[in-house]
Amino acid sequence: MQTGYALITISDARAYFAGALSPARGDVFHLLADRPNTIGRHPDAMICIKDGMVASLHCETWWSPDDGAFRIQDLRARNRTVINGSALSNGESRLLQPGDEVRIGQTVFRFDVIDG
């Protein structure tokens, strides 16, 4: 199993996806706090994953000031976004917690937050 890190930075909050089975292994992604950040296979996605099981625009993640946490939303992808083994319903969003396993197609990440 390959491992790698994709650092995700939002304002003064920092988080990362650690790739377990990840074509995005070693990449660094900086997310914007003022708008959703799309994840998918399409080159225009902010996080482009080269995985045939990933939809063009598969899901999106953003910083939610109201929740004080990151959220992720499935964008009605055929192969749903899966958090800790539980598939999100079409259009469903969920808070991300440190240590969550996020599966997008065949790509698996572990979500984590770095304080500081």
C-alpha positions in Angstrom: 0.0 0.0 0.0 1.4 3.4 -1.0 1.2 6.4 1.3 1.6 10.1 0.7 0.3 13.5 1.9 -1.7 16.1 0.2 -1.6 19.3 2.3 -4.8 21.4 2.4 -4.6 24.9 3.7 -7.6 27.2 4.5 -7.0 30.6 6.0 -5.3 30.0 9.4 -6.7 26.4 9.6 -4.7 23.7 8.0 -5.8 20.2 7.1 -4.5 17.4 4.9 -5.5 14.2 3.2 -3.0 11.5 3.7 -3.3 9.1 0.7 -3.5 5.4 1.3 -4.5 4.4 -2.2 -4.0 7.7 -3.9 -3.2 8.8 -7.4 -2.9 12.3 -5.7 0.0 11.0 -3.6 2.5 13.7 -2.7 0.5 16.6 -4.2 -0.3 19.8 -2.3 -3.7 21.4 -2.6 -4.5 24.8 -1.2 -8.2 25.3 -0.6 -10.0 28.7 -0.7 -12.0 29.7 2.3 -14.5 31.8 0.4 -15.9 29.2 -2.0 -16.4 25.5 -2.4 -13.4 23.5 -3.7 -14.4 20.9 -6.2 -12.8 17.4 -6.3 -13.1 15.3 -9.5 -11.5 13.9 -12.6 -12.1 17.1 -14.7 -9.1 19.3 -15.3 -11.1 22.3 -14.0 -11.7 20.7 -10.6 -9.6 22.4 -7.9 -8.4 18.9 -6.9 -8.0 16.8 -10.0 -7.8 13.0 -9.3 -6.7 10.8 -12.1 -8.9 7.8 -11.2 -11.4 6.3 -13.7 -13.9 5.7 -10.9 -14.0 9.4 -10.0 -16.7 11.6 -11.6 -15.8 14.8 -13.5 -17.1 16.7 -10.5 -17.4 14.1 -7.8 -17.7 16.1 -4.5 -16.7 19.4 -3.0 -15.3 20.5 0.3 -15.2 23.8 2.1 -14.6 25.5 5.4 -17.8 26.2 7.2 -17.4 29.1 9.7 -20.8 28.3 11.2 -19.6 24.7 12.1 -16.0 25.7 12.7 -15.1 22.7 10.6 -14.6 21.3 7.1 -17.7 19.9 5.2 -17.8 17.6 2.3 -20.7 17.1 -0.1 -21.3 14.4 -2.7 -22.2 16.0 -6.1 -24.4 13.1 -7.2 -21.5 11.0 -8.4 -22.3 7.5 -9.6 -19.6 6.1 -7.4 -20.5 7.9 -4.3 -18.3 9.7 -1.8 -17.7 7.4 1.1 -16.7 8.6 4.6 -15.6 5.9 7.1 -17.3 3.2 5.0 -20.6 5.0 4.8 -21.7 6.4 1.4 -23.1 9.9 1.3 -26.5 10.2 -0.3 -26.7 12.2 -3.5 -26.2 15.8 -2.5 -25.7 15.0 1.1 -23.0 17.0 3.0 -21.2 15.9 6.2 -18.8 17.5 8.6 -15.3 16.1 8.3 -13.6 15.0 11.5 -9.8 14.4 12.1 -9.0 10.8 11.2 -12.0 10.3 8.8 -11.3 8.0 5.9 -12.6 9.6 2.6 -13.0 7.4 -0.5 -13.5 9.1 -3.8 -13.6 6.4 -6.5 -10.7 4.1 -5.8 -8.7 6.9 -4.1 -8.6 6.7 -0.4 -7.5 9.6 1.9 -7.3 10.1 5.6 -8.5 13.5 6.6 -6.7 15.3 9.4 -6.3 18.8 10.8 -3.2 20.6 11.9 -3.7 23.3 14.5 -1.4 26.3 14.4 
